[in-house]
Amino acid sequence: MSDHGMIIIGAGETGARAAAELRSLGWAGRITLIGEEAHAPYERPPLSKQMLQEEDQPSPASILLAEHAAEQRIELRKACKAVAIDTRNHRITLNDGSSLTYERLLLATGAQPRKLASPQPGSDSPLAWTGVFYLRTYGDAVSLREHLQPGKRIAVIGGGFIGLEVAASARARGCAVTVIEAGPRILMRGVPEAIAGIVAARHQSAGVQFKLGSAIAGMSSSREEYLIRFGNGDSLACDTIVAGIGAIPETALASESGLAVENGILVDERLATSDPDIFAAGDCCSFPHPLYGGRRIRLEAWRNAQDQGTHAAGSMLGAAAAYAAVPWFWSDQYDLTLQVAGLPDAGTTTVHRSLGDKGDLYFHLTAENRLAAASGIGGPGIAKDIRLAEMIIASQAVLDAEVLTQPELKLKALLRS
């Protein structure tokens, strides 16, 4: 099948990295990168930060410009959608009726924002509202920033990374912001309670209001405003609603093609699907992680999207290595940098290391005293400690928990030993 090419469905971070890596690894045949958006591949992290905050509307932060794709002989098909995969004949069908054949196929279809549930009877459907926003694409960010005007009342539903970054950006634009979270605190997934408390306090000092443990009972709209009603009888009036309540992996194409799906497209340690000629990577796939006993996870993270795109390219060309990169997440809010390496919930014990004015580190240890994860918050310098912790996690070293609490004992020394 040497006349068939490598096809990548999804022109985001993962797909673009995979395409470039295929060329870097020496693949001389055809590479086709298919993306539904009209833009060339671009970075998503700025969408909730610089994109919303800067005075002038910035252009997308490109990963792979069209001219660079052409130089690398990567055929970039924008505003194009794959609608079917014929696994037997190694063929995909596009929305214009044309088809392409492949030798290996990579699904980098990403995820879609989880939508608000339909309200109680008698409420308007949020899907019909022009003032309800989800943030996933450059177009979403362009539309939302027009509503972030000084004095406007913004309700952010969801106290996760996206919701809080939007809240910080909206405050920077002079909006009045309320964050609504159904759970008892913000950052319920993957962030220690102590760090979540520091983040919440920083938002409150900037003027953000919180409604925690607040279940939404209904919503309605008028010409002037939107009204959110809560189960306890309270209500909140606002001008704009931003929903950041998680994401759902984009698996429809894979499922319709007969590929195994389990909280994402099911892949093995090489990122191969249940069809050996089809791979999946990034937000759309669930994979076994060797550092956590083969536990199957799915990650929605910028670093993972990059790393898996690169790894998938090698696997498409026959590499046998397992994907074992340490999970890593980050968020910038105001003057705070929050970073997490590893999976905190894999730890049974947490120890704290104070860095004084520079910030705080939390180490999450397994019952065997192996470092499962490290969480840090503070200034930009916190990144160095988290990077060292990341390397310790990868080494699977057994540590003395007491040593981790002592800032005078450098992590670099622990890594050497």
C-alpha positions in Angstrom: 0.0 0.0 0.0 3.0 2.3 -0.5 1.0 4.5 -2.9 -1.3 5.4 0.0 -0.5 8.2 2.3 -0.6 9.2 6.0 -3.9 10.9 6.8 -4.5 12.9 10.0 -8.0 13.9 10.9 -7.9 16.9 13.2 -5.7 19.9 12.5 -5.2 21.1 16.1 -2.1 20.8 18.3 -1.9 17.0 18.1 -2.5 16.7 14.4 -0.1 19.5 13.4 2.7 18.0 15.6 2.1 14.5 14.2 2.3 15.8 10.6 5.6 17.7 11.2 7.1 14.7 13.1 6.2 12.3 10.3 8.4 14.4 8.0 11.1 14.7 10.6 11.2 10.9 11.0 11.8 10.5 7.3 8.4 9.7 5.9 8.7 10.7 2.2 5.1 9.9 1.1 1.9 11.8 1.1 0.7 13.5 4.3 -2.8 15.0 4.5 -3.9 17.1 7.4 -7.7 17.6 7.6 -9.2 20.3 9.7 -12.8 21.5 10.1 -11.8 25.2 10.8 -10.9 27.7 8.2 -7.7 28.6 10.0 -4.4 26.9 9.9 -3.5 24.9 13.1 -3.2 27.3 16.1 -2.6 27.2 19.8 -5.7 27.0 22.1 -4.3 28.1 25.5 -4.2 31.8 24.5 -8.0 31.7 23.8 -8.9 32.1 27.4 -6.0 34.5 28.3 -4.4 36.9 25.8 -7.1 36.5 23.3 -9.7 37.9 25.7 -7.5 40.4 27.5 -5.5 42.2 24.9 -6.9 45.6 23.7 -6.7 44.7 20.0 -8.0 41.4 18.8 -5.0 39.1 18.3 -4.7 36.7 15.4 -4.5 33.0 16.1 -1.1 31.8 17.4 -0.3 29.5 14.5 1.4 26.2 15.0 1.7 25.3 11.3 1.4 28.1 8.8 0.1 27.2 5.3 3.4 28.1 3.7 5.4 26.0 6.2 3.0 23.1 5.5 3.7 23.5 1.8 7.5 23.6 2.4 7.2 20.2 4.3 4.9 18.8 1.6 2.0 18.5 4.0 -1.3 18.9 2.3 -3.4 21.1 4.6 -7.1 20.8 3.9 -8.9 23.5 5.9 -12.7 23.9 6.3 -13.0 20.2 5.5 -14.6 17.4 7.4 -14.2 13.6 7.3 -17.6 12.0 7.5 -16.8 8.2 7.1 -14.0 5.7 7.4 -14.0 2.5 5.3 -11.5 0.5 7.4 -11.6 -2.5 5.1 -10.5 -0.5 2.0 -8.4 2.1 4.0 -10.5 5.0 2.6 -12.0 8.1 4.2 -14.9 10.1 2.7 -15.0 13.9 3.0 -18.0 16.2 3.3 -17.6 17.3 -0.3 -18.1 13.7 -1.5 -14.5 13.1 -2.4 -12.4 10.3 -0.8 -8.8 9.6 0.1 -7.0 6.3 0.8 -4.5 5.9 3.6 -1.7 3.6 4.7 -2.0 4.8 8.3 -4.6 7.0 9.8 -4.4 9.2 12.9 -7.6 10.5 14.6 -6.8 13.7 16.4 -10.4 14.9 16.6 -10.1 16.5 20.1 -13.1 17.2 22.2 -16.2 19.4 22.3 -17.4 21.6 25.2 -20.0 19.9 27.4 -23.3 21.8 26.9 -25.6 23.0 29.5 -28.4 20.6 30.3 -31.9 21.6 29.3 -33.4 23.7 32.1 -36.6 22.9 34.0 -39.9 23.2 32.1 -40.9 26.8 31.6 -37.3 27.9 31.2 -35.8 29.0 27.9 -33.4 26.6 26.2 -29.8 27.8 26.7 -29.0 26.5 23.2 -31.2 29.2 21.7 -29.6 32.0 23.6 -27.2 34.4 21.9 -25.7 35.3 25.3 -24.5 31.8 26.2 -20.9 31.1 25.2 -18.6 28.0 25.2 -14.9 28.5 24.6 -13.1 26.0 22.3 -12.2 27.7 19.1 -10.7 31.0 17.9 -14.2 31.9 16.6 -15.6 31.3 20.1 -13.1 33.6 21.6 -13.7 36.4 19.0 -17.4 36.2 19.8 -17.0 36.2 23.5 -14.5 39.1 23.8 -17.1 41.4 22.2 -19.3 40.9 25.3 -16.5 41.5 27.8 -17.0 45.2 28.1 -16.4 47.3 31.3 -19.4 47.1 33.7 -21.0 44.1 32.0 -22.2 41.3 34.3 -20.6 37.9 33.4 -21.8 34.6 34.9 -19.2 31.8 34.6 -20.7 28.4 35.1 -17.9 26.0 36.1 -15.0 26.5 38.5 -12.4 24.5 36.5 -9.4 25.8 34.6 -11.3 27.3 31.6 -13.9 28.9 33.8 -11.4 30.5 36.1 -9.2 31.8 33.3 -12.2 33.4 31.6 -13.1 34.9 34.9 -9.7 36.4 35.3 -9.7 37.7 31.8 -13.2 39.2 32.2 -12.1 41.0 35.4 -9.1 42.4 33.5 -11.6 43.8 31.0 -13.5 45.5 33.8 -16.5 43.2 34.0 -18.4 42.2 37.1 -17.9 38.4 37.4 -19.6 35.7 39.3 -18.3 32.1 39.2 -21.0 29.4 39.7 -19.7 25.9 40.8 -21.9 23.0 41.8 -19.2 21.4 43.9 -18.1 22.6 47.3 -15.0 24.3 45.9 -13.3 25.3 42.7 -10.8 23.1 40.9 -12.3 19.9 42.1 -10.4 17.7 39.6 -6.7 17.2 40.0 -5.8 20.2 42.2 -5.3 20.0 46.0 -7.8 21.8 48.2 -5.0 24.1 49.6 -4.0 25.3 46.2 -7.7 25.8 45.2 -8.1 28.0 48.2 -5.1 30.2 47.2 -6.6 30.6 43.7 -10.0 31.4 45.1 -8.6 34.0 47.4 -6.7 35.6 44.5 -9.9 35.8 42.5 -11.8 37.3 45.4 -9.2 39.9 45.9 -9.6 40.9 42.2 -13.4 41.3 42.8 -14.7 37.9 41.5 -17.8 36.6 43.4 -18.3 32.9 44.0 -21.5 30.8 44.3 -20.2 27.4 45.5 -22.4 24.3 46.0 -25.0 26.0 43.8 -27.2 23.8 41.7 -28.9 25.6 38.8 -32.7 25.0 38.9 -33.6 27.0 35.8 -32.7 29.9 33.4 -34.7 32.5 31.6 -34.0 35.4 29.3 -35.4 38.8 28.4 -34.3 41.6 26.2 -32.4 43.2 29.0 -30.7 40.2 30.8 -30.5 36.6 31.6 -31.7 35.2 34.9 -30.2 32.1 36.5 -32.2 30.5 39.3 -30.8 28.2 42.0 -32.2 25.3 43.9 -32.2 27.3 47.2 -34.4 30.0 45.8 -31.6 32.5 45.0 -31.2 34.0 41.5 -28.5 35.8 39.6 -29.1 38.4 36.8 -26.3 38.8 34.2 -25.6 40.1 30.7 -23.6 37.1 29.5 -23.1 33.5 30.5 -20.0 31.5 29.8 -20.2 27.7 30.4 -17.0 25.9 31.2 -18.3 22.6 32.5 -15.9 20.1 30.9 -15.5 18.6 27.5 -16.7 15.4 25.7 -14.2 13.5 23.5 -15.0 13.6 19.8 -15.6 9.9 19.1 -18.5 9.8 16.7 -16.4 9.1 13.6 -14.4 6.3 15.4 -17.6 4.7 16.8 -19.4 4.7 13.5 -16.3 3.1 12.0 -16.4 0.2 14.5 -13.5 1.3 16.6 -13.5 0.6 20.3 -14.6 3.6 22.5 -14.2 3.9 26.2 -14.2 7.4 27.7 -12.6 8.4 24.4 -11.2 6.4 21.5 -9.6 3.3 23.1 -5.9 3.0 22.3 -3.1 0.8 23.5 0.3 1.9 24.9 1.5 2.8 21.3 -1.7 4.9 20.7 -3.0 2.3 18.2 -6.8 1.8 18.1 -8.6 -1.6 17.8 -7.7 -1.3 14.1 -3.9 -1.7 13.8 -3.7 0.8 10.9 -5.6 3.6 12.8 -4.2 5.6 15.7 -5.7 8.2 18.0 -4.0 10.9 20.1 -4.8 14.0 22.2 -8.1 14.9 23.9 -10.1 12.3 22.0 -8.3 9.1 23.2 -8.1 7.1 26.4 -4.8 5.2 27.0 -3.1 3.0 29.6 -0.3 4.8 31.5 2.7 2.7 32.5 3.7 5.0 35.4 0.3 4.4 37.0 0.0 0.6 36.7 -1.6 0.7 33.3 -4.5 2.8 34.6 -6.5 4.0 31.6 -6.8 7.8 31.5 -7.8 10.6 29.1 -6.1 14.0 29.3 -7.3 17.3 28.1 -4.0 19.2 28.2 -1.8 21.2 25.9 1.4 19.2 26.7 -0.3 15.9 26.2 -1.6 17.0 22.9 1.9 17.9 21.8 3.6 14.8 23.2 1.0 12.3 21.9 1.1 13.9 18.4 4.8 13.3 18.3 4.6 9.8 19.7 1.7 8.8 17.4 3.8 9.7 14.4 6.5 7.3 15.5 4.0 4.6 16.1 2.5 5.1 12.6 5.9 4.4 11.2 6.3 1.2 13.3 7.9 2.3 16.5 7.1 0.0 19.4 7.7 2.3 22.4 4.9 2.9 24.9 3.7 6.4 25.6 4.9 7.2 29.1 5.1 11.0 29.3 4.3 12.4 32.8 0.9 14.3 32.6 1.4 18.0 33.0 -1.1 20.8 33.4 -0.8 24.5 33.9 -2.8 27.7 34.3 -1.9 31.3 34.5 -4.4 33.5 36.4 -3.5 37.1 37.4 0.0 36.9 38.8 -0.3 33.3 39.8 1.2 30.3 37.9 -0.4 26.9 38.8 1.3 23.7 37.6 0.6 20.1 38.2 2.8 17.2 37.2 1.5 13.6 37.4 -1.9 12.5 38.8 -2.5 13.7 42.3 -5.3 11.2 43.0 -2.8 8.4 42.5 -1.2 9.5 45.8 -2.3 8.4 49.3 -0.2 11.0 51.2 0.4 14.7 50.5 3.3 16.7 52.0 3.7 20.4 51.8 6.9 22.4 51.0 6.7 26.2 51.6 8.8 28.3 49.3 7.9 31.5 51.2 7.1 34.4 49.0 7.9 32.3 45.9 5.0 29.9 46.4 4.0 26.4 47.7 4.7 22.9 46.5 2.6 19.8 47.4 4.0 16.3 46.8 1.5 13.4 46.4 3.1 10.1 47.4 1.9 6.5 46.9 1.8 4.0 49.8 5.3 2.9 48.7 6.6 6.5 48.9 6.9 6.9 45.2 6.1 10.4 43.9 2.8 10.2 42.0 2.4 13.9 41.4 3.5 17.4 42.4 1.4 20.5 42.5 2.7 24.0 42.7 1.5 27.6 42.9 3.3 30.9 43.0 5.3 33.0 40.6 6.9 31.9 37.3 9.8 30.3 39.2 7.5 27.5 40.4 7.9 25.9 36.9 11.5 24.9 37.6 10.5 22.9 40.7 7.6 21.2 38.9 9.9 20.3 36.0 12.3 18.6 38.5 9.4 16.9 40.2 8.2 15.7 36.8 11.6 14.0 36.3 11.5 12.4 39.7 8.0 11.0 38.9 9.3 9.5 35.7 12.2 7.9 37.6 9.7 6.2 40.0 12.2 6.7 42.8 11.3 5.9 46.4 11.6 9.1 48.5 11.7 10.2 52.2 8.5 12.2 52.7 10.2 14.3 55.4 12.9 15.4 53.0 10.3 16.7 50.6 9.1 19.2 53.2 12.5 20.9 53.6 13.1 23.7 51.0 16.8 23.7 51.8 17.1 20.2 50.3 17.0 20.9 46.6 14.9 18.7 44.3 17.9 18.6 41.9 19.9 16.8 44.5 17.1 14.3 45.1 16.9 13.6 41.4 20.7 13.0 41.2 20.5 10.6 44.2 
